[in-house]
Amino acid sequence: MASVNQLVYRSIASSGFQSDDMVSLMSSCKKNNPALEITGMLVYNDGIFLQMIEGDALSISKLYNKISLDPRHGDLKILWSGRADERTFPHWSMAFKDMSTVCDRVLAEHADIINRIFEIDEYEISKGYKLFKALGATL
Ligand SMILES: Cc1cc2nc3c(=O)[nH]c(=O)nc-3n(C[C@H](O)[C@H](O)[C@H](O)COP(=O)(O)O)c2cc1C
């Protein structure tokens, strides 16, 4: 099975960013990502973005460079970058989840990682993966 590159980062939404702004942001993802064979998931949690981008290394690096210049967020920090055996979100050009719509059970199960998203590092990325997978299962 061909492996895939993945990159996970978090960022802070700019002041003035509103949930309405999510609509045009997601339409860019749907428009651009298929041609790059990029898949992934974007999570929004009360002013914080957490995004997993997966695809080939060049496409990821081009897209991440573009995203990092976007004035709608700042203070980007890459939490993990590496290879995985397979895509986590093979069917999503970019899945989206607003944490305010997530049920209490999933929130409680992943409270540890959700509350410390700014502190997680590569040693804890497996918890981040579990969160992505749990959120993906709710879509
Ligand atoms: C948190 C965040 C995540 C984004 N994710 C993507 C993405 O996955 N794909 C994408 O094309 N643009 C994404 N964007 C938007 C890009 O920064 C950029 O505005 C967009 O790609 C421009 O599209 P265009 O060149 O078609 O005008 C994201 C922006 C933010 C703030």
The ligand as a MOL file (V3000), in Angstrom:
LIG
                    3D

  0  0  0     0  0            999 V3000
M  V30 BEGIN CTAB
M  V30 COUNTS 31 33 0 0 0
M  V30 BEGIN ATOM
M  V30 1 C -7.3180 27.5420 8.5950 0
M  V30 2 C -7.2750 27.6010 7.0960 0
M  V30 3 C -7.2490 26.4350 6.3400 0
M  V30 4 C -7.2140 26.4740 4.9450 0
M  V30 5 N -7.1820 25.3070 4.2370 0
M  V30 6 C -7.1370 25.3660 2.8780 0
M  V30 7 C -7.0920 24.1640 2.1100 0
M  V30 8 O -7.1050 23.0380 2.6150 0
M  V30 9 N -7.0860 24.2900 0.7480 0
M  V30 10 C -7.1040 25.5110 0.1120 0
M  V30 11 O -7.0850 25.5420 -1.1180 0
M  V30 12 N -7.1630 26.6360 0.8230 0
M  V30 13 C -7.1820 26.6050 2.1830 0
M  V30 14 N -7.2320 27.7690 2.8960 0
M  V30 15 C -7.3710 29.0320 2.1500 0
M  V30 16 C -6.0390 29.5110 1.5830 0
M  V30 17 O -5.3130 30.1610 2.5780 0
M  V30 18 C -6.2970 30.4810 0.4130 0
M  V30 19 O -7.0960 31.5570 0.8410 0
M  V30 20 C -7.0100 29.8100 -0.7360 0
M  V30 21 O -6.4040 28.5750 -1.0600 0
M  V30 22 C -6.9800 30.7380 -1.9670 0
M  V30 23 O -7.6550 30.0990 -2.9800 0
M  V30 24 P -7.5630 30.6480 -4.4600 0
M  V30 25 O -6.0990 30.6390 -4.8130 0
M  V30 26 O -8.3590 29.6830 -5.2480 0
M  V30 27 O -8.1600 32.0290 -4.4090 0
M  V30 28 C -7.2310 27.7350 4.2870 0
M  V30 29 C -7.2510 28.9150 5.0460 0
M  V30 30 C -7.2690 28.8560 6.4340 0
M  V30 31 C -7.3100 30.1350 7.2230 0
M  V30 END ATOM
M  V30 BEGIN BOND
M  V30 1 1 1 2
M  V30 2 1 2 3
M  V30 3 2 2 30
M  V30 4 2 3 4
M  V30 5 1 4 5
M  V30 6 1 4 28
M  V30 7 2 5 6
M  V30 8 1 6 7
M  V30 9 1 6 13
M  V30 10 2 7 8
M  V30 11 1 7 9
M  V30 12 1 9 10
M  V30 13 2 10 11
M  V30 14 1 10 12
M  V30 15 2 12 13
M  V30 16 1 13 14
M  V30 17 1 14 15
M  V30 18 1 14 28
M  V30 19 1 15 16
M  V30 20 1 16 17
M  V30 21 1 16 18
M  V30 22 1 18 19
M  V30 23 1 18 20
M  V30 24 1 20 21
M  V30 25 1 20 22
M  V30 26 1 22 23
M  V30 27 1 23 24
M  V30 28 2 24 25
M  V30 29 1 24 26
M  V30 30 1 24 27
M  V30 31 2 28 29
M  V30 32 1 29 30
M  V30 33 1 30 31
M  V30 END BOND
M  V30 END CTAB
M  END
